[in-house]
Amino acid sequence: MIIHLEVIQGQPLGHVYTIQDPEGEVVIGRSEKADIVLSDTRVSRRHAKLIFREDGVYLRDLESRNGTFHRTKENRISEVRLIPGDIFYLGLRQGFRFYAERDVRDTDVYCEECGERMNLPTYADGSVAEVQGQYLCKGCSKNLDVPEDMVEGYRILHKLGEGAMGSVYKAWWEEGERYVALKLLKFDEECEPVVIERFKREALTEGRLRHPNVVELYKFGFSQGYHYISLEYVEGRTLLDIVLEEGPLEVSQVLKLALEITDALRLAYQKRIVHRDIKPSNIMITSEGVAKLADFGLAKHFESAGLSCITMTGTGVGTPAYMPPEQVMDARSVDQRADIYSFGVTLYVALTGYRPFSARTTQEYLKLILTAKPMPVRRLKPEIPLGLARIVERAMEKEKERRYQTPEELWEALCEFRREFRGDFSEK
């Protein structure tokens, strides 16, 4: 076993102390007799020590004047077990990140977040961290802009991205013993009430939709000034990423995806819910090839859509390229046919690799949605079966009365096409 302590705050900044095959204890402090000697005057002569036991590595404070802290500078401890990737502070100016090598040598590994190739002998320079049994590169292990224990019961690992209403992080859920996608919304005076309301509504909406093709919601709550939603963490890529990286999908892939997401929309329709923001970046494709619909941040019950004050007339919340004409004009009046249109555009992109229109500005694009006719699917990709092209184009009709009126109708059309088409996909 090899232990590494990287100095992340204080002096010598960036230095890594390496302890080979440790036994017993390692004392850290200003004393020349300490095993790791620091120069910071706010560090006690014998400030803290690492204790090596059969069940792990422990950090113990030695009754220091300025304290020993675990993960955040508010969490003062007397003794704690360290997990690879943990941060601890001696006083308020000297910080360390703790690493521990596995019993593997000279083996190439890959960051389990970004895929960067790493070599374990470089572990000592801090380029590899192990968090909850995962290898992470230095960038991924440090990609946090909130404390790791910001939300009680979760350990935030790194940032996944920015959503419409907050930041999304990968986190370890202690109670559920699994990785989750943790969506945080800071609640402060600058946060518009409409954003908070949409965030709460997303939690309530996703909590009502239990379906294998909908990203599952685990928990909704409030902690230390943050509203949070704990969601299923999906190992995979978005449909948008796949199209951008690999080009249009095969017809059999699109058909499988279409059936899965339409089935999810059937449940949403039964619950009287309209998503209002279906697009390729909101469809996750798991490593097993299963499609999952995510991000119900703009969803609402369409029976009361015209009565909500959340969306003002003329404000077409959603993503412009995938909006139906009626949503461009008045987002309050949309129903399930808006989702059918948006999903039709999503399938158009998946099949052709192109959006229906091209424009230099959002306003120009919105005008095209209202007035222009998109290029026929088979004009762009003649090899696409006529039956599937007709389904996509009917879903994208500008007049909502000419589209499929319910997800059930779209489902039946897709099933009929499936019976006629012989592709490589499993029966649903």
Summary of the structure (lengths in Angstrom):
residues: 428
radius of gyration: 26.4
end to end distance: 48.7
largest distance: 83.1
contacts: 1360
relative contact order: 0.07
helix: 31%
strand: 29%
